[in-house]
């Protein structure tokens, strides 16, 4: 039987990879280039900070 925490860690890694692929595809589709990737990075860090904040 698989440990639930191990399964959750695997799903987290898969989710991060999928989000990374979607961000790269969106930047390419919109023609944003390196500046667009930096923008996505800054927005992603901000959203992650809000998501993980203890409010």
Buried (B, 14 or more C-beta within 10 A) or exposed (E): EEEEEEEEEEEEEEEEEEEEEEBEEEBEEEEBEEEBBEEBEEEEEEEEEEEEEEE
